[in-house]
Amino acid sequence: MKLNVAYQVKAGSRISYNDGRPGHEGVEATVLAVDAQGMTVQFDDRADATRILFSEPRWMDFISVVG
């Protein structure tokens, strides 16, 4: 888990997801809400919000805070 992301992110932050797969590179989202377990984000290319738990390496290993 990238603790630095978990500690940096707050509502209104921008994050980027990049796992290296085509279509999953540089995908950005706005953080809508944060609690002790995770965050709810709205990816720019999706209609529905996504819940991401800080304990999920399949997400957290590929997320960076961009703003």
N, C-alpha and C positions, 0 to 999 in steps of 0.2 A: 504494500500500500504506500502511496506517495503521501506521507504525512504533511509535507509542505503544502500540497494542494488542499487537503482537508482543513488546515489551519488558515490558509489564505482566502478561501472562497467565502463569499457572503452574498446575500441577495443583491442582484444587480451586476455581479461580476460576469465577465465573459470568459468562457473556457473553450479550449480546442481539443478535439478528439482525433487521434491519428494512430491507427494500429498497423499502417502500412498496406492494407488491402485497398484495391481500387474502389473509389467511392467513399472510403473511410479515412481519407487524408485531409487534414485541415478543416474538418467539419467543426463549425463553431456553434455555440449555444449561449443563452443567457440563463443565469441561475435565478430561479424564481423564489426558492425558499431553501433554508439550511437548518438542520437540527443536529443533534449529537450523533445520529446514526448515518446521515447522508444528506443528499440534496435533491431537489426537484429542478430539472432544467428544461428549457425549451430550445431544441435544436432548430437552427434556421431552416433546415430542409424537411421538417416534419410538422404534421398538424397537431399531434398530441404531445403533451409533456411527458418526460421520462424521469423516473425515480432511480437514482444511483446511490447505492450504499457505499460508504467509505471503506467497508470491509471487502468489497468485490474487486479483486485484482484484475479481472477481465475488463473492467472499466477503468479503475484508478491507475493502472500501469500505463495508460495511454492518454491521460488527461493532463493538460497544462493550463494554467491561468494565463490569459492573454490581456486582461484588462478589467 
